[in-house]
């Protein structure tokens, strides 16, 4: 009976150790913004993908001035916990050219995306939300969500 109890205690300790080491060190001090992919049958051109990544990176850096911004494929800084922002565009309405000519850049494509916030080292998804808006407003919503969910270290 004692060997079984000892084995059970050992398994509990090992399980607790595994859970503790898998926990991300949130809030994160670096953010990697990946290119959002288009879902099947959704047109989301490369220039819109690049613009969205740029907008997200800019908005995150405005809210979190001290955070390190990385792009997909960049090497993670040594000793820094990295939050990965990625997503799948599930719907995209093309830009309204008439509205754009009258209002300037406010007439861009309207996008609905499933956005994932994950630990870059483990791949564990911390938060997943469906968010919609134009490229700029979508980026602002994503950056604000990083703040409200306390995923990124504040200044």
C-alpha positions as CSV (number, residue, x, y, z in Angstrom):
1,X,0.0,0.0,0.0
2,X,2.8,2.4,0.8
3,X,4.6,2.0,-2.6
4,X,1.3,2.9,-4.3
5,X,0.9,6.0,-2.2
6,X,4.5,7.0,-2.8
7,X,3.9,6.5,-6.6
8,X,0.8,8.6,-6.5
9,X,2.5,11.4,-4.6
10,X,5.4,11.3,-7.1
11,X,3.0,11.6,-10.0
12,X,1.2,14.5,-8.4
13,X,4.5,16.3,-7.9
14,X,5.6,15.7,-11.4
15,X,2.3,16.8,-12.8
16,X,2.4,20.0,-10.7
17,X,5.9,20.7,-11.9
18,X,4.9,20.2,-15.6
19,X,2.0,22.6,-15.1
20,X,4.1,25.2,-13.4
21,X,6.7,25.1,-16.2
22,X,4.1,25.3,-18.9
23,X,2.6,28.5,-17.6
24,X,3.5,31.5,-19.7
25,X,5.1,34.4,-17.9
26,X,2.3,36.9,-18.6
27,X,2.2,39.7,-19.1
28,X,4.5,39.5,-22.1
29,X,7.3,41.9,-22.9
30,X,7.5,41.2,-26.6
31,X,4.8,40.8,-29.2
32,X,5.1,38.9,-32.5
33,X,2.5,39.9,-35.1
34,X,2.0,37.2,-37.7
35,X,0.4,37.6,-41.1
36,X,-3.3,36.8,-41.0
37,X,-4.3,34.1,-43.4
38,X,-7.6,34.0,-45.4
39,X,-10.1,31.3,-44.7
40,X,-11.3,29.2,-47.7
41,X,-13.2,31.2,-50.3
42,X,-12.2,34.6,-48.7
43,X,-10.4,37.1,-50.8
44,X,-7.8,38.9,-48.6
45,X,-5.0,40.2,-50.9
46,X,-1.4,40.3,-49.8
47,X,-1.3,44.1,-49.6
48,X,-4.2,44.0,-47.2
49,X,-2.4,41.3,-45.1
50,X,0.7,43.5,-44.9
51,X,-1.3,46.6,-44.0
52,X,-3.1,44.8,-41.2
53,X,0.2,43.5,-39.7
54,X,1.6,47.0,-39.9
55,X,-1.5,48.5,-38.3
56,X,-1.5,46.0,-35.5
57,X,2.2,46.5,-34.8
58,X,1.8,50.3,-34.7
59,X,-1.3,50.2,-32.4
60,X,0.4,47.8,-30.0
61,X,3.5,49.9,-29.9
62,X,1.4,53.1,-29.2
63,X,-0.3,51.5,-26.2
64,X,2.8,49.6,-24.9
65,X,5.8,51.8,-25.7
66,X,8.3,49.6,-24.0
67,X,7.2,46.3,-25.7
68,X,9.4,44.7,-28.3
69,X,7.6,44.3,-31.6
70,X,8.5,41.3,-33.8
71,X,7.3,40.2,-37.2
72,X,6.6,36.6,-38.2
73,X,10.0,34.8,-38.6
74,X,12.0,37.3,-36.4
75,X,14.1,35.7,-33.8
76,X,12.7,36.1,-30.3
77,X,14.9,38.2,-27.9
78,X,16.7,36.1,-25.4
79,X,15.0,35.8,-22.1
80,X,11.8,37.6,-23.3
81,X,8.3,36.0,-23.2
82,X,6.7,36.5,-26.6
83,X,3.0,36.9,-27.2
84,X,2.0,35.8,-30.7
85,X,-0.9,37.5,-32.4
86,X,-2.3,35.6,-35.4
87,X,-5.6,35.2,-37.1
88,X,-7.8,33.9,-39.8
89,X,-9.8,36.3,-41.9
90,X,-13.3,34.7,-42.1
91,X,-14.9,37.5,-44.1
92,X,-13.6,40.4,-46.1
93,X,-15.6,43.1,-47.9
94,X,-13.5,45.0,-50.4
95,X,-12.7,48.6,-50.0
96,X,-15.3,51.1,-51.2
97,X,-13.5,53.1,-53.8
98,X,-16.1,55.9,-53.9
99,X,-16.0,56.3,-50.1
100,X,-12.2,56.2,-50.2
101,X,-12.0,59.0,-52.8
102,X,-14.3,61.2,-50.8
103,X,-13.0,60.4,-47.3
104,X,-9.4,59.3,-47.8
105,X,-8.2,56.2,-46.2
106,X,-11.4,55.6,-44.2
107,X,-12.9,53.5,-47.0
108,X,-10.6,50.4,-46.7
109,X,-11.7,46.8,-46.6
110,X,-13.9,45.7,-43.7
111,X,-12.5,42.5,-42.2
112,X,-13.9,39.9,-39.8
113,X,-11.2,37.7,-38.3
114,X,-10.7,35.0,-35.7
115,X,-7.8,36.4,-33.7
116,X,-5.6,34.2,-31.5
117,X,-3.3,35.4,-28.8
118,X,-0.8,32.6,-27.9
119,X,2.4,32.0,-26.1
120,X,5.1,31.9,-28.9
121,X,7.3,29.4,-27.2
122,X,4.6,26.8,-26.3
123,X,2.0,27.6,-28.9
124,X,-0.7,27.5,-26.2
125,X,-3.7,29.8,-27.1
126,X,-4.3,32.2,-24.3
127,X,-7.3,34.0,-25.8
128,X,-9.3,33.7,-29.0
129,X,-11.8,36.3,-30.2
130,X,-13.8,37.1,-33.3
131,X,-13.1,40.8,-34.1
132,X,-14.3,42.9,-37.0
133,X,-13.7,46.3,-38.5
134,X,-11.6,48.1,-41.0
135,X,-7.8,47.5,-41.0
136,X,-7.1,50.4,-38.6
137,X,-10.1,49.9,-36.3
138,X,-9.4,46.1,-36.2
139,X,-5.8,46.8,-35.2
140,X,-7.0,49.2,-32.4
141,X,-9.4,46.6,-31.1
142,X,-6.7,44.0,-31.0
143,X,-4.3,46.3,-29.1
144,X,-7.0,47.2,-26.6
145,X,-7.8,43.6,-26.1
146,X,-4.1,43.0,-25.2
147,X,-4.4,45.7,-22.7
148,X,-7.8,44.7,-21.1
149,X,-6.8,41.0,-20.9
150,X,-3.5,42.1,-19.4
151,X,-1.5,40.0,-21.9
152,X,1.2,42.6,-22.4
153,X,3.4,44.3,-19.8
154,X,2.3,47.9,-19.3
155,X,4.8,50.7,-19.3
